[in-house]
Amino acid sequence: MRRLIAVATIVVTALVGFATVAGAEPGDLDGAFGRCGFADTDVWDGTAFDLAEQVLALPHGKTLQTYTNHENRPAATRLDAGGLLDRTYGTKGTATVASMTGLPSGIAPNTYVAPDGSVYLVGYVAGVSGLKIARLDPNGGRDLTFGTGGFLSVPHLASRVVAGTVRADGRLLLVTDGGELAIQRFTVAGAVDPTFSLAMGFLPAGDLVDQVTTDAWGRILVQTQGGAPPGHLGLYRFGPDGAPDPGLATTFGVPVGISAQYWGRALAAHADGSVDLGFRREYVPDPGVGLVRHDSVLLALAGDGTPVTGFGTGGWLTLDHPDSAPADLTRLADGSLVVSGTTTDGALNGPLWSTYLEHLDATGAPDPAFPRSTYGLIDGGGNTAGTRGIAVAADHFDVGVAARGGFGASAVLRVRRDALAVGAGLTLEWNGLMWPSRFGRNGGPPCPDRGPFWGRTDMSRGVSAVTGAGGYVVDAFGKLYRFSLGRNRPKPGVARGNPVWPGWDIARGVAARLDGSGGYTLDAYGGLHPWHTATGADPPATVDGPYWPGWDITRGVALMPDGTNGYILDGFGGLHPFTTPGHPRPPETHTSGYWPGRDVAQGIAILPDGTGGYVVDRTGKVFPFSIGAHAAPPRPGPNAPYAAGVDWVRGFTFVPPMSPTPALRHAATAATPDPVVVDRHRTITAAPH
């Protein structure tokens, strides 16, 4: 019999929290990406912080994030579809130029990403005067053909870059201040473009440039603020060659009623000429108190610079996020708008910053299918999460996060655009933590919430998910604990009638019916003990199953989709069928995981369509098995939780999909399934429990 033990944590515990509306639905974190939806792109060294800058969605689910790292160097990291470092990029997933240092904090970004994934780095080189630009190729290598010796010197500059962007053709634009504001363009080969030069002496005295971007036609848009009259905002457009565009050169006032300063934080230009802007509005609501507040304010302009009256109120919209600031925005093909930013909204981080993501329709109304979501970073040390950039993919949004405080590392946050259509796995750790894994390309559910956690005590013994409402964890004594998927999703019903053996480490698994009406608790000898919830009666007693009196050999149990029969897993990986009165035994299984004489197997899950399932060993490695004549299901994605040689797993379950989907299995033309291993355990008929 296994003893309860107190040991150090084996798998890195989650440093992230999340507040979402429903499990595995739009707006939820993809729990199979990185660590519960967050993937670190740089490691904090404990003394200096990273500053994330841009994020780009790449083919095959990969993501590129640029940032200034903890050594104050402009850098880039590429992640694979599971949020792990793509070690084919740069040096083991990260690329930088060791001789470069970044621009002073607060001046401008140090990195600019081209559409093909190449990255421009802007900074200084030790022992060389003046500002320098280097370029990384799409694979993270330093492009030595760029400029001279891999560097381009920026002329007419003391040290100041105000803003920048990369055109669709890969040419870099920088707004510079060498005594007078100007836009300079650089060729892909790394030279100053002699056909382009734009001085901005037309700006009113004291005006500042907040943002610059280009549209689909190559035209340049510059957003300004400040100067005289106080508080006015400006938007100017220029042709691809730098000539002023008479169709748009406007200054506009801000909404009346609040005396405030508006700071440009986001700018997006669209193919139809329209423009979206995001501002941080800074004001003092109570002059007697003097507390400064911030709001996220959006402005939609038509191609001629006039407000879009159908958006918000006269083109203006204040988001319902207290003390917030927008970071990026983009319009989708259907005209809807996605906005990210930082906020202190919600109780997740208290007064500290968290990241928000809004999906608005063309009028500025929240999309009811995409609940407003707020995401924070938690480590007990007091973090803030500054937001930098949105990347749009077919089934998710990637949001760049500049984490600060005790966490200190830049990261990418992945948010689902659709419901979970395939399903995903949950691996149970000995202390009660659960780790999602992806199957196919559909991502995973959000991490479980409000479940048990035993710190340093080896107490968990099994896990089972139900459709749409989390599931159950059983402890060593047989007590059942409920959990939800996503912070605001309800838990399943309270279990009733389940056996509990206080102080006796005898429970070895739990299997819940998919509808949440009840299930079975497995003891160490093979006994199955029914229980129910308020929505159903006790399931019938099981028959024709295995039983090993006095031998602690069982390690898991799973039900077929209809709940009438299933399989018990022994420690060697053998799968033993059982059934209930009036129902046949389930078909023979063919497994790729079997370890005769070795107590290795630790959990079992069956797919919602009943064609196969998975066995997990103590290290977290997952082995598919087929049921009957069906082909074996695919293995999980590359980010499935796994720690070679470490005994940390205590259970495994499959989270049912949130919407109808074809069966999760290889087609008939797929590769040959794993070799069949015959179960050599002798099945013993049921005995009194």
Residue pairs with C-beta under 8 A, 6 or more apart in sequence:
1 505
1 506
1 524
1 552
2 458
2 476
2 505
2 552
3 505
4 457
4 458
4 459
4 476
4 505
5 457
5 458
6 456
6 457
6 458
7 430
7 456
7 458
8 456
9 431
9 456
10 429
10 430
10 643
10 646
10 647
10 648
11 429
11 433
11 435
11 641
11 643
11 646
11 648
12 35
13 433
14 35
14 36
14 433
14 447
15 35
15 38
15 377
15 378
15 379
15 407
16 35
16 36
16 37
16 38
16 375
16 376
16 377
16 378
16 447
17 348
17 349
17 375
17 376
17 377
17 378
17 487
18 29
18 36
18 37
18 348
18 373
18 375
18 376
18 446
18 447
18 449
18 486
18 487
19 346
19 348
19 373
19 374
19 375
19 376
19 487
19 488
20 27
20 28
20 29
20 371
20 373
20 375
20 446
20 486
20 487
20 488
20 489
21 27
21 28
21 371
21 372
21 373
21 486
21 488
21 489
22 28
22 371
22 486
22 488
22 489
23 420
23 445
23 446
23 468
23 469
23 470
23 484
23 485
23 486
23 489
23 658
24 416
24 419
24 420
24 424
24 445
24 446
24 485
24 486
24 655
24 657
24 658
25 371
25 416
25 419
25 420
25 486
25 658
26 359
26 369
26 370
26 371
26 416
26 417
26 418
26 419
27 357
27 359
27 370
27 371
27 372
27 373
27 415
27 416
28 373
28 415
28 416
28 445
28 446
28 486
29 36
29 37
29 38
29 375
29 413
29 414
29 415
29 416
29 446
29 447
30 37
30 396
30 414
30 415
30 416
30 438
30 443
30 444
30 446
31 37
31 424
31 436
31 444
31 445
31 446
31 447
32 82
32 424
32 436
32 437
32 438
32 443
32 444
32 445
32 637
32 639
33 39
33 81
33 82
33 83
33 396
33 414
33 438
33 443
33 444
33 639
34 40
34 79
34 82
34 83
34 84
34 411
34 412
34 414
34 639
35 83
36 436
36 446
36 447
37 375
37 413
37 414
37 415
37 446
37 447
38 83
38 377
38 401
38 411
38 412
38 413
39 63
39 79
39 83
39 84
39 411
39 412
39 414
40 409
40 410
40 411
41 50
41 52
41 65
41 67
41 77
41 79
41 94
41 409
41 410
41 411
41 412
42 50
42 67
42 69
42 70
42 75
42 77
42 94
42 409
42 410
43 70
43 409
44 50
44 70
44 407
44 408
44 409
45 70
45 71
46 408
47 70
48 70
48 71
48 72
48 408
49 70
49 402
49 403
49 404
49 408
50 67
50 68
50 69
50 70
50 402
50 403
50 408
50 409
50 410
51 67
51 68
51 105
51 386
51 388
51 402
51 410
52 65
52 66
52 67
52 386
52 388
52 389
52 400
52 401
52 402
52 403
52 410
52 411
53 66
53 67
53 68
53 109
53 110
53 111
53 388
53 389
53 400
53 402
54 65
54 66
54 109
54 111
54 112
54 113
54 388
54 389
54 400
55 63
55 64
55 65
55 66
55 388
55 389
55 390
55 391
55 398
55 399
55 400
55 412
56 63
56 64
56 65
56 113
56 117
56 391
57 63
57 391
57 392
57 393
57 398
58 64
58 78
58 117
60 81
61 80
61 81
61 393
61 441
62 78
62 79
62 80
62 81
62 86
63 78
63 79
63 83
63 391
63 398
63 412
63 414
64 76
64 77
64 78
64 79
64 113
64 117
64 119
65 76
65 77
65 79
65 389
65 400
65 410
65 412
66 74
66 75
66 76
66 77
66 109
66 110
66 111
66 112
66 113
66 119
67 74
67 75
67 76
67 77
67 111
67 388
67 400
67 402
67 410
68 74
68 75
68 102
68 110
68 111
69 75
69 96
69 410
70 408
72 101
72 102
73 96
73 97
73 98
73 100
73 101
73 102
73 123
74 96
74 97
74 100
74 102
74 110
74 111
74 121
74 122
74 123
75 94
75 95
75 96
75 111
75 121
76 90
76 94
76 95
76 96
76 111
76 113
76 119
76 136
76 140
77 85
77 89
77 90
77 93
77 94
77 95
78 85
78 86
78 89
78 90
78 93
78 140
79 85
79 86
79 93
79 412
80 86
80 638
80 639
81 438
81 441
81 637
81 638
82 438
82 637
82 638
82 639
83 412
83 414
83 639
84 638
84 639
85 92
85 93
85 94
86 93
87 93
88 139
89 95
89 139
89 140
90 96
90 136
90 139
90 140
90 141
91 140
94 140
95 119
95 136
95 140
95 141
95 142
96 121
97 121
97 134
97 142
97 150
99 125
99 126
100 121
100 123
100 124
100 125
100 132
100 134
101 123
101 124
101 125
101 126
102 110
102 122
102 123
102 124
103 110
103 122
103 123
103 124
103 159
103 161
104 159
107 160
107 161
107 162
108 122
108 161
108 162
108 163
108 164
109 122
109 163
109 164
110 121
110 122
110 123
111 119
111 120
111 121
111 122
112 119
112 120
112 122
112 164
112 165
112 166
112 172
113 119
113 120
113 166
114 120
114 166
114 170
115 166
115 168
115 170
116 138
116 170
117 138
118 135
118 136
118 137
118 138
118 143
118 170
119 135
119 136
120 133
120 134
120 135
120 164
120 166
120 172
121 133
121 134
121 135
121 136
122 131
122 132
122 133
122 161
122 164
122 174
123 131
123 132
124 131
124 132
125 132
125 151
128 151
130 153
130 154
130 157
131 153
131 154
131 157
131 159
131 161
132 151
132 152
132 153
132 154
133 146
133 147
133 151
133 152
133 154
133 172
133 186
133 190
134 142
134 143
134 146
134 147
134 150
134 151
134 152
135 142
135 143
135 146
135 190
136 142
136 143
137 143
142 150
143 150
144 150
145 189
145 190
146 152
146 189
146 190
147 153
147 189
147 190
147 191
148 190
152 186
152 190
152 191
154 161
154 174
154 176
154 184
155 192
156 176
156 178
156 182
156 184
157 176
157 177
157 178
158 178
160 176
160 177
160 178
161 174
161 175
161 176
161 177
162 175
162 176
162 177
162 181
162 208
162 209
163 174
163 175
163 209
163 210
163 211
163 212
164 172
164 173
164 174
164 175
164 212
165 172
165 173
165 212
165 213
165 214
166 172
166 173
167 173
167 214
167 218
168 214
168 216
168 218
169 188
169 218
170 188
171 185
171 186
171 187
171 188
171 193
172 185
172 186
173 183
173 184
173 185
173 186
173 212
173 214
173 220
174 183
174 184
174 186
175 181
175 182
175 183
175 209
175 212
175 222
176 182
176 183
176 184
180 199
180 200
180 201
181 199
181 200
181 201
181 203
181 209
182 197
182 198
182 199
182 200
183 197
183 198
183 200
183 212
183 220
183 222
183 238
183 242
184 192
184 193
184 196
184 197
184 198
185 192
185 193
185 196
185 242
186 192
186 193
187 193
195 241
196 241
196 242
197 242
198 220
198 238
198 242
200 209
200 222
200 236
202 236
202 244
203 209
203 224
203 227
203 234
204 227
204 228
204 234
205 227
205 228
206 226
206 227
206 228
207 224
207 225
207 226
207 227
207 234
208 224
208 225
208 226
208 227
209 222
209 223
209 224
210 223
210 224
210 225
210 263
210 264
210 265
210 267
211 222
211 223
211 264
211 265
211 266
211 267
211 277
212 220
212 221
212 222
212 223
212 267
213 220
213 221
213 267
213 268
213 269
214 220
214 221
214 269
215 221
215 269
215 270
215 271
215 273
216 269
216 270
216 271
217 240
217 271
218 239
218 240
219 237
219 238
219 239
219 240
219 245
219 269
220 237
220 238
220 239
220 240
220 242
221 235
221 236
221 237
221 238
221 248
221 267
221 269
221 275
222 234
222 235
222 236
222 237
222 238
223 233
223 234
223 235
223 264
223 267
223 277
224 233
224 234
224 235
224 236
224 264
225 231
225 232
225 233
225 234
225 262
225 263
225 264
226 232
231 253
231 254
231 260
231 261
231 262
232 251
232 252
232 253
232 254
233 251
233 252
233 253
233 254
233 262
233 264
233 279
234 250
234 251
234 252
235 248
235 250
235 251
235 252
235 275
235 277
235 301
235 305
236 244
236 248
236 249
236 250
237 244
237 245
237 247
237 248
237 249
238 244
238 245
239 245
247 273
247 303
247 304
248 273
248 303
248 304
248 305
249 305
250 305
252 305
252 307
254 260
254 262
254 281
255 297
255 313
255 314
255 316
258 281
258 283
259 283
259 284
260 281
260 282
260 283
261 281
261 282
261 283
262 279
262 280
262 281
262 282
262 297
263 279
263 280
263 282
263 325
264 277
264 278
264 279
265 278
265 279
265 280
265 325
265 326
265 327
265 341
266 276
266 277
266 278
266 326
266 327
266 328
266 329
266 339
267 275
267 276
267 277
267 278
268 275
268 276
268 277
268 329
268 330
268 331
269 275
270 276
270 331
272 303
273 302
273 303
273 304
274 300
274 301
274 302
274 303
274 308
275 300
275 301
275 303
276 298
276 299
276 300
276 301
276 329
276 331
276 337
277 298
277 299
277 300
277 301
278 296
278 297
278 298
278 299
278 326
278 327
278 328
278 329
278 339
278 341
279 296
279 297
279 298
279 299
279 326
280 294
280 295
280 296
280 297
280 324
280 325
280 326
281 294
281 295
281 296
281 297
281 318
282 292
282 293
282 294
283 292
283 293
283 295
284 290
284 291
284 292
284 293
285 291
285 293
293 322
293 323
294 323
294 324
294 325
295 318
295 319
295 321
295 322
295 323
295 324
296 318
296 319
296 321
296 324
296 325
296 326
296 339
296 341
296 343
297 316
297 317
297 318
297 319
297 326
298 311
298 312
298 316
298 317
298 318
298 319
298 326
298 329
298 337
298 339
298 364
299 307
299 315
299 316
299 317
300 307
300 308
300 311
300 312
300 315
300 317
300 364
301 307
301 308
301 315
302 308
306 315
307 314
307 315
307 316
308 315
309 315
310 362
310 363
311 317
311 362
311 363
311 364
312 318
312 363
312 364
317 360
317 364
319 326
319 339
319 341
319 356
319 358
320 372
321 341
321 343
321 345
321 356
321 374
322 343
322 344
322 345
323 343
323 344
323 345
324 341
324 342
324 343
324 344
324 345
324 356
325 341
325 342
325 343
326 339
326 340
326 341
327 340
327 341
327 342
327 386
327 387
327 388
327 389
328 339
328 340
328 341
328 387
328 388
328 389
328 390
328 400
329 337
329 338
329 339
329 340
329 390
330 337
330 338
330 390
330 392
331 337
331 338
332 338
332 392
334 362
335 361
335 362
336 359
336 360
336 361
336 362
336 367
337 358
337 359
337 360
337 361
337 362
337 364
338 357
338 358
338 359
338 360
338 390
338 392
338 397
339 357
339 358
339 360
340 355
340 356
340 357
340 358
340 387
340 389
340 390
340 397
340 399
341 355
341 356
341 387
342 353
342 354
342 355
342 356
342 384
342 385
342 386
342 387
343 353
343 354
343 355
343 356
343 374
344 350
344 351
344 352
344 353
344 354
345 354
345 356
345 374
346 354
346 374
346 376
348 354
348 374
348 375
348 376
348 378
349 376
349 377
349 378
349 383
349 384
349 385
352 376
352 382
352 383
352 384
352 405
353 376
353 384
353 385
353 386
354 374
354 375
354 376
354 377
354 385
355 374
355 375
355 376
355 385
355 387
355 399
355 401
355 413
356 372
356 373
356 374
356 375
356 387
357 372
357 373
357 375
357 390
357 397
357 399
357 415
358 366
358 372
359 366
359 367
359 370
360 366
360 367
361 367
366 372
370 417
373 415
375 385
375 413
375 415
376 383
376 385
377 383
377 384
377 385
377 401
377 403
377 405
377 407
377 411
379 405
379 406
379 407
380 406
381 405
381 406
381 407
382 405
382 406
383 403
383 404
383 405
383 406
383 407
384 403
384 404
384 405
385 401
385 402
385 403
385 404
386 401
386 402
386 403
386 404
387 399
387 400
387 401
387 402
388 400
388 401
388 402
389 399
389 400
390 397
390 398
390 399
390 400
391 397
391 398
391 399
391 400
393 417
394 417
395 416
395 417
395 418
395 442
395 443
396 414
396 415
396 416
396 417
396 443
397 414
397 415
397 417
398 412
398 413
398 414
398 415
399 412
399 413
399 414
399 415
400 410
400 411
400 412
400 413
401 410
401 411
401 412
401 413
402 410
403 409
403 410
403 411
414 443
416 443
419 657
419 658
419 659
420 442
420 443
420 444
420 445
420 655
420 657
420 658
420 659
421 442
421 657
421 658
421 659
421 661
422 439
422 440
422 442
422 657
422 661
422 664
423 439
423 442
423 607
423 608
423 654
423 655
423 656
423 657
423 661
423 664
424 436
424 437
424 438
424 439
424 442
424 443
424 444
424 445
424 654
424 655
425 436
425 437
425 439
425 444
425 605
425 614
425 622
425 636
425 640
425 652
425 653
425 654
425 655
426 434
426 435
426 436
426 437
426 445
426 448
426 463
426 465
426 471
426 652
426 653
426 654
426 655
427 434
427 435
427 437
427 603
427 616
427 620
427 640
427 641
427 649
427 651
427 652
428 434
428 460
428 462
428 463
428 473
428 603
428 649
428 650
428 651
428 652
428 653
429 435
429 460
429 648
429 649
429 650
430 458
430 459
430 460
430 648
430 649
430 650
431 453
431 454
431 455
431 456
431 457
431 458
431 459
431 460
432 451
432 452
432 453
432 454
432 459
432 460
432 473
432 481
433 453
434 447
434 448
434 451
434 463
434 473
434 483
435 447
435 620
435 641
436 444
436 445
436 446
436 447
436 655
437 444
437 622
437 636
437 637
437 639
437 640
437 641
438 444
438 636
438 637
438 639
438 640
439 633
439 634
439 636
439 637
439 664
440 634
440 637
440 664
441 637
444 655
445 485
445 486
445 655
446 485
446 486
447 485
448 470
448 471
448 483
448 484
448 485
449 470
449 483
449 484
449 485
449 486
449 487
449 489
450 482
450 483
450 484
450 487
450 491
451 470
451 473
451 481
451 482
451 483
451 484
452 459
452 460
452 473
452 475
452 481
452 483
454 460
454 475
458 476
458 650
459 475
459 476
460 473
460 474
460 475
460 476
460 650
460 651
461 474
461 475
461 476
461 507
461 508
461 509
461 510
461 650
461 651
462 473
462 474
462 507
462 508
462 509
462 510
462 522
462 556
462 557
462 603
462 650
462 651
463 471
463 472
463 473
463 474
463 510
463 603
463 650
463 651
463 652
463 653
464 471
464 472
464 510
464 511
464 512
464 519
464 558
464 653
465 471
465 485
465 512
465 653
465 654
465 655
465 656
466 472
466 492
466 512
466 513
466 514
466 515
466 516
466 656
467 514
467 515
467 516
467 608
467 656
468 656
468 658
469 484
469 485
469 489
469 490
469 491
469 492
469 516
470 482
470 483
470 484
470 485
470 489
470 490
470 491
470 492
471 482
471 483
471 492
471 512
471 653
471 655
472 480
472 481
472 482
472 483
472 492
472 495
472 510
472 512
472 519
473 480
473 481
473 483
473 510
473 651
474 480
474 481
474 507
474 509
474 510
474 521
475 481
475 507
476 505
476 506
476 507
477 500
477 501
477 502
477 503
477 504
477 505
477 506
477 507
478 498
478 499
478 500
478 501
478 506
478 507
478 521
478 523
478 529
479 498
479 500
480 495
480 498
480 510
480 521
480 531
482 491
482 492
482 493
482 494
482 495
483 491
484 490
484 491
485 655
492 512
492 516
492 533
493 516
493 517
493 533
493 534
493 535
494 533
494 534
495 518
495 519
495 531
495 532
495 533
496 531
496 532
496 533
496 534
497 530
497 531
497 532
497 538
498 521
498 529
498 531
499 521
499 523
499 529
499 531
501 507
506 523
506 524
507 521
507 522
507 523
507 524
508 522
508 523
508 524
508 552
508 554
508 555
508 556
508 557
509 521
509 522
509 554
509 555
509 556
509 557
509 568
509 569
509 603
509 604
509 651
510 519
510 520
510 521
510 522
510 557
510 651
511 519
511 520
511 522
511 557
511 558
511 559
511 566
512 518
512 519
512 559
513 519
513 536
513 539
513 559
513 563
514 559
514 561
514 563
514 608
514 656
515 535
515 536
515 563
516 533
516 535
517 532
517 533
517 535
517 536
518 530
518 531
518 532
518 533
518 536
518 537
518 538
518 539
519 530
519 531
519 539
519 559
519 563
520 528
520 529
520 530
520 531
520 539
520 542
520 557
520 559
521 528
521 529
521 531
522 528
522 529
522 554
522 556
522 557
522 568
523 529
523 554
523 689
524 551
524 552
524 553
524 554
525 547
525 548
525 549
525 550
525 551
525 552
525 553
525 554
526 545
526 546
526 547
526 548
526 553
526 554
526 568
526 576
526 684
527 547
527 689
528 541
528 542
528 545
528 557
528 568
528 578
528 689
529 689
530 538
530 539
530 540
530 541
531 538
532 538
532 539
539 563
539 580
540 580
540 581
541 580
541 581
542 578
542 579
542 580
542 686
543 578
543 579
543 580
543 581
543 686
544 577
544 578
544 579
544 585
544 685
544 686
545 568
545 576
545 577
545 578
545 579
545 683
545 685
545 686
546 554
546 568
546 570
546 576
546 578
546 681
546 683
546 684
547 684
547 685
547 686
547 687
548 554
548 684
549 687
553 570
553 571
553 572
553 599
554 568
554 569
554 570
554 571
555 569
555 570
555 571
555 599
555 601
555 602
555 603
555 604
556 568
556 569
556 601
556 602
556 603
556 604
556 615
556 651
556 652
557 566
557 567
557 568
557 569
557 604
558 566
558 567
558 569
558 604
558 605
558 606
558 613
558 653
559 565
559 566
559 606
560 566
560 586
560 606
560 610
561 606
561 608
561 609
561 610
562 610
564 579
564 580
564 583
565 577
565 578
565 579
565 580
565 583
565 584
565 585
565 586
566 577
566 578
566 586
566 606
567 575
567 576
567 577
567 578
567 586
567 589
567 604
567 606
568 575
568 576
568 578
569 575
569 576
569 601
569 603
569 604
569 615
570 576
570 601
570 681
571 598
571 599
571 600
571 601
572 594
572 595
572 596
572 597
572 598
572 599
572 600
572 601
572 681
573 591
573 593
573 594
573 595
573 600
573 601
573 615
573 617
573 623
573 677
574 594
574 601
574 679
574 680
574 681
575 589
575 591
575 604
575 615
575 625
575 679
576 679
576 681
576 683
577 585
577 586
577 589
577 683
578 585
578 686
579 585
579 586
586 627
587 627
587 628
587 629
588 627
588 628
589 625
589 626
589 627
589 679
590 625
590 626
590 632
590 673
590 676
590 677
591 615
591 623
591 624
591 625
591 674
591 676
591 677
591 679
592 623
592 624
592 625
592 632
592 673
592 674
592 675
592 677
593 601
593 615
593 617
593 623
593 625
593 677
594 677
594 679
595 601
595 617
596 680
600 617
600 618
601 615
601 616
601 617
601 618
602 616
602 617
602 618
602 649
602 650
602 651
602 652
603 615
603 616
603 649
603 650
603 651
603 652
603 653
604 613
604 614
604 615
604 616
604 652
605 613
605 614
605 616
605 652
605 653
605 654
606 612
606 613
606 627
606 654
607 613
607 633
607 654
607 663
607 664
607 665
608 654
608 656
608 657
609 663
609 664
609 665
610 627
611 626
611 627
611 628
611 630
611 631
611 633
611 663
611 665
612 624
612 625
612 626
612 627
612 630
612 631
612 632
612 633
612 665
613 624
613 625
613 627
613 633
613 654
614 622
614 623
614 624
614 625
614 633
614 636
614 652
614 654
615 622
615 623
615 625
615 652
616 622
616 623
616 649
616 652
617 623
617 649
618 646
618 647
618 648
618 649
619 642
619 643
619 644
619 645
619 646
619 647
619 648
619 649
620 640
620 641
620 642
620 643
620 648
620 649
621 642
622 635
622 636
622 640
622 652
623 674
624 632
624 633
624 634
624 635
624 673
624 674
625 632
626 632
626 633
626 673
630 665
631 665
631 666
631 667
631 668
631 670
631 673
632 665
632 666
632 673
632 674
633 664
633 665
633 666
634 664
634 665
634 666
666 673
